[in-house]
Amino acid sequence: MKYNFILLFLLINSVFICNAQVEEQELDSITEKMIIVTGDSLVQSSIALEEAYVFGKLKFSSYNEKLRYYILRRKTQKVYPYAKMAAERLVELNDSLANLKNNRKRKKYTKKVQKFIEEEFSEELKKLTRTEGQILVKLIYRQTGTTAFSLVKELRNGWRAFWYNTTAKLFKISIKEEFHPDLIEEDYLIEDILQRAFSKGILERQETVLDYDYDKLYNKWKKTPKN
């Protein structure tokens, strides 16, 4: 009861202050349709809102298709945070390297970050299944615009990247895999899963660096007959 009274007092007080800051003016037929934002010297005809998607209800032609989607959703939501973290670490690395002019310091700092990333990821990544690992490779490309192979090659060397790729092939995982939701149906389903998870707050949104429009993807795959 005490907290409710305090909240009510603050609310009334804030309303009083806002009213005191804006003098009453006689509005004509035009200004009645304008919005005056407190603290903003500009008079606006609308308030800018964040972009939001309205998703259609999921429909499946068979039980197997439904099962496939939900398995893909579980795996995508599981590995996305790793792809997001990789993108963030890459941005931090590039920003720091830009401020280091000495090649020796750049190499030393790069090795330090490499060790940190490997220690941070290694134990968790060992727990991933083959399909989860492949989805992660695709999402890394979605977040960075660079294949996992290229990242390893850039941070280590060509031989290290070749070895990573050869080892991955033993488990049928290609670290050269890219992400093309406009061309590959499964990639579109992954994107759809991400967008729905972002809107529900299940995953923290991190915009892709790739150039495609989700609305156009939705319309394309909705109209395209499935094999």
Stockholm file with secondary structure:
# STOCKHOLM 1.0

chainA/1-227         MKYNFILLFLLINSVFICNAQVEEQELDSITEKMIIVTGDSLVQSSIALEEAYVFGKLKFSSYNEKLRYYILRRKTQKVYPYAKMAAERLVELNDSLANLKNNRKRKKYTKKVQKFIEEEFSEELKKLTRTEGQILVKLIYRQTGTTAFSLVKELRNGWRAFWYNTTAKLFKISIKEEFHPDLIEEDYLIEDILQRAFSKGILERQETVLDYDYDKLYNKWKKTPKN
#=GR chainA/1-227 SS CHHHHHHHHHHHHHHHHHHHHSCCCCCCTTGGGCEECTTCSSEESSCCCCCCCCCCCCCCSSHHHHHHHHHHHHHHHHHHHHHHHHHHHHHHHHHHHHTCCCHHHHHHHHHHHHHHHHHHHHHHHTTCCHHHHHHHHHHHHHHHSSCHHHHHHHHSCHHHHHHHHHHHHHTTCCTTCCCCTTTCHHHHHHHHHHHHHHHHTSSCCCCCSSCCCHHHHHHHHHHSCCC
#=GC SS_cons         CHHHHHHHHHHHHHHHHHHHHSCCCCCCTTGGGCEECTTCSSEESSCCCCCCCCCCCCCCSSHHHHHHHHHHHHHHHHHHHHHHHHHHHHHHHHHHHHTCCCHHHHHHHHHHHHHHHHHHHHHHHTTCCHHHHHHHHHHHHHHHSSCHHHHHHHHSCHHHHHHHHHHHHHTTCCTTCCCCTTTCHHHHHHHHHHHHHHHHTSSCCCCCSSCCCHHHHHHHHHHSCCC
//
